[in-house]
Amino acid sequence: MSTITNASENSPRALVGIAKYLSRTGKPATLDQLHKKLGLKHSTLNLGLQALCDLGFKIKYRESGLDRQEFLI
């Protein structure tokens, strides 16, 4: 049980770290990439992205073909 708790507690920190990396490098990411990396449901991930906006990150969405949506931070 502690492994699950630790993973869920570290997800917000990991999301902020990924956001900092993407912001610094200018690389895009997809929601699927973050979903796989963090193990979060898409609805939870969307809440996390909204929280990043509330913290001052600027997120830009763009279509990347094949119905995939990328975002830049």
Secondary structure as GFF3:
##gff-version 3
##sequence-region A 1 73
A	DSSP	alpha_helix	2	25	.	.	.	ID=ss1
A	DSSP	beta_strand	29	30	.	.	.	ID=ss2
A	DSSP	alpha_helix	31	38	.	.	.	ID=ss3
A	DSSP	alpha_helix	42	54	.	.	.	ID=ss4
A	DSSP	beta_strand	60	63	.	.	.	ID=ss5
A	DSSP	beta_strand	69	72	.	.	.	ID=ss6
###
